[in-house]
Amino acid sequence: MSEQTRAALKTFGIQTTQLEEAVTLLEKNPSPENLRNYLDSQRKLLESLTEILSVVSTLLNRGASAAEKVNQQNSGG
């Protein structure tokens, strides 16, 4: 696993935990401060998810390119 992938997954895990905590706190005490904390946690998690999707997209593109090379070799191209 590349460092970029590992870092993206670690950050996503941390952000997910922080969002869970923010949701729990908002449910227990629905205050403006807790709402801001929830919205901030939500934003950070979505940014982290975007990073993971970028990493996955890159991996899929690399895999598709490698698969195409195999197909070209097998078809004599």
KAHUMO-V713067 format. One record per backbone hydrogen bond with DSSP energy under -1.0 kcal/mol. NH is the residue of the N-H (numbers start at 1). CO is the residue of the C=O. E is the energy in kcal/mol with one decimal. If there is no record, write none. Layout:
BEGIN
nh->NH co->CO e->E
nh->NH co->CO e->E
END
This chain:
BEGIN
nh->6 co->2 e->-2.7
nh->7 co->3 e->-2.8
nh->8 co->4 e->-2.3
nh->9 co->5 e->-2.5
nh->10 co->6 e->-2.4
nh->11 co->7 e->-2.7
nh->12 co->8 e->-2.3
nh->13 co->9 e->-2.3
nh->14 co->10 e->-2.4
nh->15 co->11 e->-2.8
nh->16 co->12 e->-2.4
nh->17 co->13 e->-2.1
nh->18 co->14 e->-2.3
nh->19 co->15 e->-2.2
nh->20 co->16 e->-2.4
nh->21 co->17 e->-2.3
nh->22 co->18 e->-2.2
nh->23 co->19 e->-2.7
nh->24 co->20 e->-2.4
nh->25 co->21 e->-2.4
nh->26 co->22 e->-2.4
nh->27 co->23 e->-2.6
nh->28 co->24 e->-2.1
nh->29 co->25 e->-2.5
nh->31 co->29 e->-2.5
nh->35 co->31 e->-2.3
nh->36 co->32 e->-2.4
nh->37 co->33 e->-2.2
nh->38 co->34 e->-2.3
nh->39 co->35 e->-2.7
nh->40 co->36 e->-2.5
nh->41 co->37 e->-2.5
nh->42 co->38 e->-2.7
nh->43 co->39 e->-2.3
nh->44 co->40 e->-2.4
nh->45 co->41 e->-2.3
nh->46 co->42 e->-2.4
nh->47 co->43 e->-2.3
nh->48 co->44 e->-2.2
nh->49 co->45 e->-2.6
nh->50 co->46 e->-2.1
nh->51 co->47 e->-1.8
nh->52 co->48 e->-2.2
nh->53 co->49 e->-2.6
nh->54 co->50 e->-1.9
nh->55 co->51 e->-2.2
nh->56 co->52 e->-2.8
nh->57 co->53 e->-2.6
nh->58 co->54 e->-2.3
nh->59 co->55 e->-2.3
nh->60 co->56 e->-2.7
nh->61 co->57 e->-2.4
nh->62 co->58 e->-2.5
nh->63 co->59 e->-2.5
nh->64 co->60 e->-2.4
nh->65 co->61 e->-2.2
nh->66 co->62 e->-2.3
nh->67 co->63 e->-2.6
nh->68 co->64 e->-2.2
nh->69 co->65 e->-1.7
nh->70 co->66 e->-1.7
nh->71 co->67 e->-2.4
nh->72 co->68 e->-2.5
nh->73 co->69 e->-2.3
nh->74 co->70 e->-2.5
nh->75 co->71 e->-1.5
nh->77 co->72 e->-2.8
END
